[in-house]
Amino acid sequence: MTRLNWSEIAPDGAKALFGVHHYVTKSTNLPEELIHLVFLRVSQINGCAHCIDMHSRDLRKTMSIDKLTLVPVWDEVPHLFSAQERAALAWAEEVTLVSETHASDEAYAAASAAFSPKDLVDLTITIAAMNAFNRLGAPFRLPVAARM
């Protein structure tokens, strides 16, 4: 079943959301690869095929296929991810699953140790933005670029 194209139907809403995306990708000190890594992990948790496809493709440009393949189990292969990447991925999971984790003091302390206050806020905005996109991409079944 074909679903609505949310960005065409609500262009002002799309513009606002893409404004946050622009801030995250152009106006923060977070490394581009880290941003896409967080985008991918959040999208995996939320099950947004469109975003998983898109951010996997973005990461394939700079990341080994071995590392990319193991993103869902990053905590089992810590030697493949830097300390900052591990902190970002842990915080991404904590914030994305906030109804379960309640953004624990332990997780906050670990993220705070790895990021400056400004970078931690920007990382959290990054996570929030991708959660918002996933909550549009998954229900409206945005298409994927992947082909057989």
HELIX and SHEET records of a PDB file:
HELIX    1   1 TRP A    6  ILE A    9  1                                   4    
HELIX    2   2 PRO A   11  LYS A   26  1                                  16    
HELIX    3   3 GLU A   32  ASN A   46  1                                  15    
HELIX    4   4 ALA A   49  ARG A   60  1                                  12    
HELIX    5   5 ILE A   65  THR A   69  1                                   5    
HELIX    6   6 VAL A   71  GLU A   76  5                                   6    
HELIX    7   7 PRO A   78  LEU A   80  5                                   3    
HELIX    8   8 ALA A   83  THR A   96  1                                  14    
HELIX    9   9 VAL A   98  THR A  101  1                                   4    
HELIX   10  10 ASP A  105  ALA A  114  1                                  10    
HELIX   11  11 PRO A  117  GLY A  137  1                                  21    
END                                                                             
